[in-house]
């Protein structure tokens, strides 16, 4: 596991995986039994950790860093 993976929490990874599939924060919240605001907070934290400007950028960085893999979902 590379260093970048160690800073991503399990919940952040779950959320970014679902967002990368095109789900909204509201839908991700329903899937994970969390409020959309909690999903947004996790997404903001992840964007900060990755120095991403938005969710799409965070998804892109996760693929580049190997945190997400094509076909893993």
CORRA-V969480 format. One record per pair of residues at least 24 apart in sequence whose ideal C-beta (glycine too) atoms are under 8 Angstrom apart, sorted by the first residue. I is the first residue (numbers start at 1). J is the second residue. Records with the same first field share a line. If there is no record, write none. Layout:
I: J + J
This chain:
2: 65 + 66
4: 65 + 66 + 67
5: 65 + 66 + 67
7: 49
8: 46 + 49 + 62 + 67
9: 42
11: 42
12: 42 + 45 + 46 + 49
13: 67 + 68
15: 39 + 42 + 43 + 46
16: 43 + 46 + 58 + 59 + 62 + 67 + 68
17: 68 + 72 + 73
19: 43 + 55 + 59
20: 59 + 62 + 63 + 68 + 73
21: 73
